[in-house]
Amino acid sequence: MVKFFRHIISLIIGYFTIGSNLIKKPVTVFYPEKKKEHKNLRGKISFAEGECKCIACGICKSVCPSKGTIKITTKEDEGSKKVLDELSIDLSQCIQCGNCAENCPTKTLIMTNDYEYSSTDKIDLIIRLRR
């Protein structure tokens, strides 16, 4: 008999919870139609607009926790000075931590608010900056 009343009480509590949630505003967002972006969102990494200011120092590559994401190729310039030939970032391996953008001395790398970049071809997820 005691078990019966416990079950009835738990049912009443359950119905009360359901009823109170029916009159509240929904918590979820209808994702594809409505997108909610936060000011501190770290989305896809990209290159800054305008002239290429990368000096091929390699700091972005050294601070990246997922090794192999950033590849830098350099070439010798006049006077045997090292100059950037190509900077490529594999977004399929990037974890969007933002370390490369924070530590870049020339602010060539930036974090965007774009977080939708799925692709069926892995080549589409590699971004390149050539000088």
N, C-alpha and C positions, 0 to 999 in steps of 0.2 A: 504494500500500500504506500509506503514511503517513497519507493522508487517511482510509482505512478505520479505522485505529486511533484517529484523532482523533474520528471520529464515534462509535465504540464508547465511548470515554472520556466524551464529552459525554452519551451515553445513560445511562451508569452514574451520572454525577453527577446527571442529571435524575431518575432513579429514586430515588436516595438522598434528594434534596430532597423528592420526593413522599412517600416513606416516613416521613421525619422529621416532615412536616406532618400526617400521618395520626394520629400519637400525641399531638400537641399540642392544647391547649385552643383552640377557635375564637376568632377575634378579633372577628368580627362579632356584632351583637346582632339578634335577631329582632324588628325594629322595631315593628310595630303591637302585638304582644303584650307585649313588654318595652321599656320606655323608660328611657333612661339620662339623668339630668339632672345637670348640673354646678352647683356653687355659684356660679360666676361667669357663668351663662347670662344673656344679655340677650335676652329674648323680647319679647312684645307690650307696648307702652306702655299704661298705664292711668292712671286717676285715683285718688288716695288715698281711702280710705274716710272717711266722715263728712262734716262740713261743708265746703263749698267755701271754700277759703282763697285762691284765685287773686286777685291784685291787678291783673291785666292789665298787667304791666310790659313784656311782649314780649321778655324775655330768651330764652325758649325758642324763639321764632320767629327771633331773630337768630343764635343759635348752631347752628341746624339746617343741616347741609350740603346736604340736599335741599330746596331752596327750594320753597315752595308746599305743604309738608306740613301745617304748622300755620297755622290761620287764627284770628285773634282779632277779635271784634267787641265794641265798647264802647258804652256809653251814658252820658249825663250824669246825675249824681245831684244831689241837693240841694246847693247851694253850688258848682255847676259842677265837681264832682269826677268823674273818669273811673272808671267801674265796669264790671266784666266783664258782658257780655250773653251771649256764647257763645264757647266755646273748642272748636274742632273739629280733629281730627287724622285725616288720610287715611292709613290703614295700608298702602294699596297703594303709596304713595310712600315710606314710612318705611323707613330702612335699619337700624334698631335700633342706632344708635350710642350712645344713652344720653346725649348731650350735653344734651338738654332736661331730663331728670330730674336730672342732676348739677348743673345751673346754676339750677334753680328755687329762688328764695329762700324760698318758702313750702312747698316739697316737695309740691305738688299733683300733680305728675306722678311716676309710679313705673314701674320696669321689672319686669314679671312674668316668671315662668318658662314662661308659655304660648307655645309656638312653633308651634302648629297652629291656624291661623285662615284656612284657605282658604275661598273662597266663589265662587259663580258669579255673584253680583250685587255690583257694585262699591259699591253703597250700604251693604252690610253691613260694609264695611271702613272706614267713617267713624264715629269715636266722637265724641260731643258732650258737653260739660259746659255746662249752663246754670245761671245763678244765679237 
